[in-house]
Amino acid sequence: MPGHLGSPWYNPYDPNALQAGAQAQQQQQQMYQQVTGAGKPVYGSQFQVNPRGSPLFGPVTGNIWQQSWFYQYPASAITQRLAEMGYTTHLTNPFTSFAVSMSPGLRLVYDILNPPTADQESQAAGFLAFAQQLPQMLLRTPSALAGTQLSRRTIGQALRNFVPGEQYGDFADQYRLVDDILQYLGGLWMTPTWQRIARQDLQQKLDDYIRYYASTNAQGMSFLEFLVSTGFIDRYFGR
């Protein structure tokens, strides 16, 4: 049957098929240009569409207003970077969805690396560059994380050094802080099985801590200090 894959007449480099493919690609590029041009009056002079059909808004220069906005909405800091890289921002894409699923952990880690101040604008300074590391990190091998702000050892050391203030003064808040880091960012360094084990161990440590603290007449160490002292941080974040 002519054109069948098993047929001796099948030509995988059929000139007509190649020409049709080239025409389709040209039409696709024309469509991008038309969408970009049509969008400019609506979205402003800096609006454009990347080759995957995702809109780009800019320029994103990291001024304090933009920093504060992305600090409040870290998922959009990630999708902005994906759009700049030429990737789709649609959550139906598995890579985009995986990257965005980690976004809640970014602000937590940023805050323990840069302890919160009274001024949120000052606190947000530098967050955009910090958050936008993530897409590139996900495209590299796990060893590329070493020495970066998103490495487990860097985060582990930040947890050791972190002095709980008003924001994380309660043991339950400290528990949620560590649990959220494991849940949202643990996939950078752990398999799903190890993530589950670490979170189960953390839950056990919470029970241990409550029983420990009940014996101290409110004079005991904080929950974070307890995690350090019992070896939990060393075990799951490294030394």
Contacts in CASP RR format, 6 or more apart in sequence:
PFRMAT RR
TARGET T0000
AUTHOR 0000-0000-0000
METHOD contacts of the structure
MODEL  1
MPGHLGSPWYNPYDPNALQAGAQAQQQQQQMYQQVTGAGKPVYGSQFQVN
PRGSPLFGPVTGNIWQQSWFYQYPASAITQRLAEMGYTTHLTNPFTSFAV
SMSPGLRLVYDILNPPTADQESQAAGFLAFAQQLPQMLLRTPSALAGTQL
SRRTIGQALRNFVPGEQYGDFADQYRLVDDILQYLGGLWMTPTWQRIARQ
DLQQKLDDYIRYYASTNAQGMSFLEFLVSTGFIDRYFGR
1 7 0 8 1.000
2 9 0 8 1.000
3 9 0 8 1.000
3 10 0 8 1.000
4 10 0 8 1.000
29 51 0 8 1.000
32 49 0 8 1.000
32 51 0 8 1.000
32 53 0 8 1.000
35 49 0 8 1.000
35 53 0 8 1.000
36 47 0 8 1.000
36 48 0 8 1.000
36 49 0 8 1.000
39 47 0 8 1.000
40 47 0 8 1.000
40 48 0 8 1.000
43 55 0 8 1.000
43 57 0 8 1.000
46 57 0 8 1.000
46 58 0 8 1.000
46 59 0 8 1.000
47 55 0 8 1.000
47 56 0 8 1.000
47 57 0 8 1.000
47 58 0 8 1.000
48 55 0 8 1.000
48 56 0 8 1.000
49 55 0 8 1.000
49 56 0 8 1.000
50 56 0 8 1.000
50 83 0 8 1.000
50 84 0 8 1.000
50 86 0 8 1.000
50 87 0 8 1.000
51 86 0 8 1.000
52 86 0 8 1.000
52 87 0 8 1.000
52 88 0 8 1.000
53 88 0 8 1.000
54 79 0 8 1.000
54 82 0 8 1.000
54 83 0 8 1.000
54 86 0 8 1.000
54 87 0 8 1.000
54 88 0 8 1.000
54 89 0 8 1.000
54 90 0 8 1.000
55 83 0 8 1.000
55 89 0 8 1.000
56 83 0 8 1.000
56 84 0 8 1.000
57 80 0 8 1.000
60 66 0 8 1.000
60 80 0 8 1.000
60 84 0 8 1.000
60 128 0 8 1.000
62 126 0 8 1.000
62 128 0 8 1.000
62 129 0 8 1.000
64 121 0 8 1.000
64 124 0 8 1.000
64 125 0 8 1.000
66 128 0 8 1.000
67 121 0 8 1.000
67 124 0 8 1.000
67 125 0 8 1.000
67 126 0 8 1.000
67 127 0 8 1.000
67 128 0 8 1.000
68 120 0 8 1.000
68 121 0 8 1.000
68 124 0 8 1.000
70 76 0 8 1.000
70 77 0 8 1.000
70 80 0 8 1.000
70 124 0 8 1.000
70 127 0 8 1.000
70 128 0 8 1.000
70 131 0 8 1.000
71 107 0 8 1.000
71 120 0 8 1.000
71 123 0 8 1.000
71 124 0 8 1.000
71 127 0 8 1.000
71 128 0 8 1.000
74 103 0 8 1.000
74 104 0 8 1.000
74 105 0 8 1.000
74 106 0 8 1.000
74 107 0 8 1.000
74 127 0 8 1.000
74 131 0 8 1.000
75 100 0 8 1.000
75 103 0 8 1.000
75 104 0 8 1.000
77 103 0 8 1.000
77 106 0 8 1.000
77 127 0 8 1.000
77 128 0 8 1.000
77 131 0 8 1.000
77 132 0 8 1.000
78 99 0 8 1.000
78 100 0 8 1.000
78 102 0 8 1.000
78 103 0 8 1.000
78 106 0 8 1.000
78 131 0 8 1.000
78 132 0 8 1.000
78 134 0 8 1.000
78 135 0 8 1.000
79 89 0 8 1.000
79 96 0 8 1.000
79 100 0 8 1.000
80 132 0 8 1.000
81 131 0 8 1.000
81 132 0 8 1.000
81 134 0 8 1.000
81 135 0 8 1.000
82 88 0 8 1.000
82 89 0 8 1.000
82 96 0 8 1.000
82 99 0 8 1.000
82 135 0 8 1.000
83 89 0 8 1.000
85 135 0 8 1.000
87 93 0 8 1.000
87 95 0 8 1.000
87 96 0 8 1.000
87 135 0 8 1.000
88 96 0 8 1.000
89 96 0 8 1.000
90 96 0 8 1.000
91 97 0 8 1.000
91 100 0 8 1.000
95 138 0 8 1.000
98 138 0 8 1.000
99 134 0 8 1.000
99 135 0 8 1.000
99 138 0 8 1.000
101 184 0 8 1.000
102 134 0 8 1.000
102 184 0 8 1.000
102 185 0 8 1.000
102 187 0 8 1.000
102 188 0 8 1.000
103 131 0 8 1.000
103 134 0 8 1.000
103 184 0 8 1.000
104 180 0 8 1.000
104 184 0 8 1.000
105 180 0 8 1.000
105 181 0 8 1.000
105 184 0 8 1.000
105 185 0 8 1.000
106 130 0 8 1.000
106 131 0 8 1.000
106 134 0 8 1.000
106 184 0 8 1.000
106 185 0 8 1.000
107 127 0 8 1.000
108 177 0 8 1.000
108 180 0 8 1.000
108 181 0 8 1.000
108 184 0 8 1.000
109 149 0 8 1.000
109 150 0 8 1.000
109 155 0 8 1.000
109 158 0 8 1.000
109 181 0 8 1.000
109 185 0 8 1.000
110 127 0 8 1.000
110 130 0 8 1.000
110 131 0 8 1.000
111 123 0 8 1.000
111 167 0 8 1.000
112 155 0 8 1.000
112 158 0 8 1.000
112 159 0 8 1.000
112 162 0 8 1.000
112 177 0 8 1.000
113 149 0 8 1.000
113 154 0 8 1.000
113 155 0 8 1.000
113 158 0 8 1.000
114 123 0 8 1.000
115 162 0 8 1.000
115 163 0 8 1.000
116 123 0 8 1.000
116 167 0 8 1.000
117 123 0 8 1.000
130 149 0 8 1.000
133 148 0 8 1.000
133 149 0 8 1.000
133 150 0 8 1.000
134 150 0 8 1.000
137 144 0 8 1.000
137 145 0 8 1.000
137 148 0 8 1.000
137 150 0 8 1.000
137 188 0 8 1.000
138 188 0 8 1.000
142 188 0 8 1.000
142 189 0 8 1.000
145 151 0 8 1.000
145 152 0 8 1.000
145 188 0 8 1.000
145 189 0 8 1.000
146 153 0 8 1.000
147 153 0 8 1.000
147 154 0 8 1.000
148 154 0 8 1.000
150 185 0 8 1.000
150 188 0 8 1.000
151 189 0 8 1.000
152 186 0 8 1.000
152 188 0 8 1.000
152 189 0 8 1.000
152 236 0 8 1.000
152 237 0 8 1.000
152 238 0 8 1.000
153 237 0 8 1.000
153 238 0 8 1.000
153 239 0 8 1.000
155 181 0 8 1.000
155 185 0 8 1.000
155 237 0 8 1.000
156 233 0 8 1.000
156 237 0 8 1.000
156 238 0 8 1.000
157 237 0 8 1.000
159 178 0 8 1.000
159 224 0 8 1.000
159 227 0 8 1.000
159 228 0 8 1.000
159 233 0 8 1.000
159 237 0 8 1.000
160 228 0 8 1.000
160 233 0 8 1.000
162 168 0 8 1.000
162 224 0 8 1.000
164 173 0 8 1.000
164 174 0 8 1.000
164 222 0 8 1.000
164 224 0 8 1.000
167 173 0 8 1.000
168 174 0 8 1.000
168 177 0 8 1.000
168 224 0 8 1.000
169 222 0 8 1.000
171 206 0 8 1.000
171 209 0 8 1.000
171 210 0 8 1.000
171 213 0 8 1.000
171 222 0 8 1.000
171 223 0 8 1.000
174 222 0 8 1.000
174 223 0 8 1.000
174 224 0 8 1.000
175 202 0 8 1.000
175 206 0 8 1.000
175 223 0 8 1.000
178 202 0 8 1.000
178 224 0 8 1.000
178 227 0 8 1.000
179 199 0 8 1.000
179 202 0 8 1.000
179 203 0 8 1.000
182 190 0 8 1.000
182 195 0 8 1.000
182 198 0 8 1.000
182 199 0 8 1.000
182 202 0 8 1.000
182 236 0 8 1.000
183 195 0 8 1.000
183 199 0 8 1.000
186 195 0 8 1.000
186 198 0 8 1.000
187 195 0 8 1.000
190 198 0 8 1.000
190 236 0 8 1.000
194 236 0 8 1.000
198 236 0 8 1.000
201 232 0 8 1.000
201 235 0 8 1.000
201 236 0 8 1.000
202 227 0 8 1.000
202 232 0 8 1.000
205 226 0 8 1.000
205 227 0 8 1.000
205 230 0 8 1.000
205 232 0 8 1.000
206 223 0 8 1.000
208 226 0 8 1.000
208 230 0 8 1.000
209 223 0 8 1.000
209 226 0 8 1.000
212 220 0 8 1.000
212 226 0 8 1.000
213 220 0 8 1.000
221 229 0 8 1.000
227 233 0 8 1.000
228 234 0 8 1.000
END
